[in-house]
C-alpha cells in the first residue's frame, strides 16, 4: 500500500509545480501587458490590468479617469522578465527595471502595484499602488 501512496504523492507534488509555473507565467503576462499598454499610450488597456483599489488610487491621485491618469505615471518601458514568485493568491514579477505585485481576482491576475523599486529592509517604493 505504501508503495502506491508515495508515487502518488510525488506525482501530486510535481503537478503542483507545473501549476505554479503556469500561474507565474500568467502573472508575468499581465505585468507585461500593463507596461506595454502604457508604453504604447493605450490607457484603457493599461487600466484593464489593474486591481480595483489600484485603479481607484490612480484616478484619485490624478483627479481624472484612469485611462488618462495612468499615462502620466512614472512607469518604465517593458523589459524582459527576470523572475516571478507566486505566493498563493499573490505574485511578484521582476522585470529589468521594474517590479510589479499582482493578486488573483475573478477573471485572473490584476496588478496591485507597479513601478516598484526595492529599498533595502524597507517596503518597496511604488509609482502606483492600491490603497
Beta strands, then each sheet from edge to edge (+ up, - down):
strand 1: 81-87
strand 2: 90-95
strand 3: 98-105
strand 4: 108-119
strand 5: 122-129
sheet 1: 1+ 2- 3+ 4- 5+
end
